[in-house]
Amino acid sequence: LLVDDVWLYRFFDERIPQEVVNGITFERWRKGAEARNPGLLKLTLGDITAKEDTSLDARNFPDHLQLGPLRIPLQYRFEPGHEEDGVTAIIPLHLLNQLDPDPFRWLVPGLLREKLAALIKSLPKTLRIHFVPVPEHAERVMPMLDFGQGSLYAQLSSALKKTGGIAVSTQSFREDMVPAHLRMNFAVINEASQVIDHSRDLDELKRRHSADAGKNFQQLARQAYLRTGSKTWDFGELPACFDGEHDGQKVYGFPAVVDEGETVGVRVFETPEAAARQQEQGLARLFRLALGRDLKYLKKNLAVNTQAELLYRQLPPHPFLHEALKPDRELREDLLDRLMAALYLEGQPDLRSAAEFADRLQAHRTELVSKAEELAKTAQTLMELYGEVRTRLKACRTAAVREDLEKQLALMIYRGFCATTPYLRIREMPRYLKAMLIRLEKAPQDPLRDLKQFKAIEPFLECYWTAVKATPTRLNPECNAFRWQLEEFRVSLFAQQLKTPHPVSAKRMEEAWKSAGA
């Protein structure tokens, strides 16, 4: 008739702070705590008597988690000490890359109160002392939270500020200090519903299985939804999302037009970011097919010389991205692709129907020649500056400067960069290369000043590119504002005379990094 030892343990564990480690510290803490709340450690008969728990229902402990159109099955195991204690989300391999950790941090409604208490207890002592007794504060913030909507940490931080008047940053909550049964367990299954891996860290599972998950998804998506061999928009309206099944497996993804060389097709991708990248290339090809005669003349007359074409063909690959870009790329071909994107796609609403495509084609047709001339002139200047920077780098005797500039150059000018980088960014690149030349000239004159300037930007470079490497399928640097703010910051540090289009400083970079959610 009585509750078990585990329940009793949790009762006291929620109330007694972590710094209480022996009889002396317990008595010292207890005197003060009971002076403020005499009943803090007292149990009533009702507390310790087992009774039917009406909270164990489908609302508090649902059998699945609904994430948009995705239905993720949940399993429960109430066995303290077991590696599966708590809630387990069953993740089909082909859906792994599409999932974000935030929705899972909420667990289920029936465990939220206990998790809130654990998160509050995970705060540093300087913050935690403002929310004692913890269970009472957890109880107080519960009604203020909108379960499952956005970030649990952000909502809890806001609620604690309202109830306690103390600002708590989301970074102060330590998920690793929360008991295992209050962190979602993830079990990845294959097509035969066999568990192939499990962890309480979703990002770690993604790192281990991202490639296999992508292949598995594409196998299913290719069979479930595919168009190939089109030379015009003859595949109907393109939905923003695809929601279907194949061989009993749920397939949810994002359709996009894809470039097939001489034709286009339609495929489904795991993430909106992956779909957007393919959509630009596919639509650029479709516009090229529609403007075949005009572009044949333009390609021949683009104002780029043989030396620029040869240098472009010999560009090294990106250090860790864009593996699909084939070697020996032709500058004129990539410029035509970028011309289509610059005229018809960049900064404009996505195209999803044949009528929208036709309207866009007519709206910008008269700008074709002038935009092509502008793009070719920029590309010619850029390749000339690139060659000059490479030559000057070979003669640079300051190892730290040379190493940094080589990295900067490799991440900006690489095999096929014209096909992946928006024209608005390409247009600024000559200024970035001129800034490199100025730095190469000034650094030997005052190495200590150069080092001090580099130290101002180094933390941002490290944080940003580490984040890109960690999530290459989601974070597309060529289309990311912070990535280009890094280049503007370099200009302000090493070549102030070239000026920047907007003010930039270390403080502004910190604010931009925080607002980017990094």
Secondary structure, DSSP 8 states (H G I E B T S, - for coil): -B--HHHHHHHHHHHS-TT--SHHHHHHHHHHHHHH-TTTT---HHHHB----TT-STTTS-SEEEETTEEEEEEEE--TTSTT-EEEEEEEGGGGGG--SHHHHT--HHHHHHHHHHHHHTS-HHHHGGG-SHHHHHHHHGGG--TTSS-HHHHHHHHHHHHH-----GGG--GGGS-GGGS-EEEEE-TT--EEEEES-HHHHHHHHHHHHHHHHHHHHHHHS-EEEESSS-S----S-EEEEETTEEEEEEEEEEE-SSSEEEEEESSHHHHHHHHHHHHHHHHHHHTHHHHHHHHHH-S--HHHHHHHHT----SSS-TTS-SS--HHHHHHHHHHHHHHTTTS----SHHHHHHHHHHTGGGHHHHHHHHHHHHHHHHHHHHHHHHHHHH---HHHHHHHHHHHHHHS-TTHHHHS-HHHHTTHHHHHHHHHHHHHHGGG-HHHHHHHHHHHHHHHHHHHHHHHH-TTT--GGG-HHHHHHHHHHHHHH-GGG--SS---HHHHHHHHHHTT-
